[in-house]
Amino acid sequence: MPGWPPLLNESLAAAYCGQLSTGTFRTVVVPEVPPVPLSERRVAWAREDLDRWIARRRGVMPASGERNPWDEP
């Protein structure tokens, strides 16, 4: 889907992460990517945070605090 919005609700965020079910999204992604509170009862996930999570899963981006392999020594 071209033109993904910058903030995604749970079902869109699950789809963005590879057509995951919402249950799998809650189990696998949510513990590592905190939601953005929109109101008292609504949350969303930032697309850029999901992109970083996907990159870490692919092994092309270090976890927070680790050295980036593309940085100069």
N, C-alpha and C positions, 0 to 999 in steps of 0.2 A: 504494500500500500504506500504509494508516494505521499509525501507531505505529512508524515506523522507529527502530531502536535508535541510541544515540548513537555507537557505533563500528560500522563496516561493513567486512566482508571485501571482497576485490577484486570479486567478482561482484556483490555487493549495491551496492557503491559505484558500479560502472559502471552498474547499473540505475538507481540514484538520480539519476545525472547525465544522465538522458534516454535510458535503454535503450541505452547505448553497449556495444559489444563490449568484452571485456576488453583486446583488442589496442589498440583506439582509446583506451580509458581509460589504458593505459600510455603511449601516445604523446602524448596531449593533456593529460591531467589530472595524472598523476604528476610530470612535471617542475615543475609549479607548486604542487602540494599534497603536502607530505611525509607519509608514513605515520607512524602511531603504533606504535612497537615494543611488542608484547604479550609476546613471549618471544624466545628466540634465533632461532626460525624462523618466527614468526608476526607479521604486521603487520595493521593495520586503518587505516581513514581515519575521522577525526572528521567527523560529519555537519555540525557547525557550520563546519568548514573547507571542506567541499564547498559549503555554502550561500554562503559568501563567494566562492568561485571562480565559482559560477553567477552571483552578483550582478555580479561584475566582468565576466564574459562578456556579460551583458545591458547593461552600461554604467551600472548604477545604484549601483555602489560603486567608489571609487577603489582603485587598487593601493596596496600598503603604502608609506607615506611621502608619498603625494599628498594634496592638500587634499580634504576631503570637501565636495561641493557643497552639503550641507545645513548646514554649519557657519556660524556668524556670521562676517562679515569681520573 
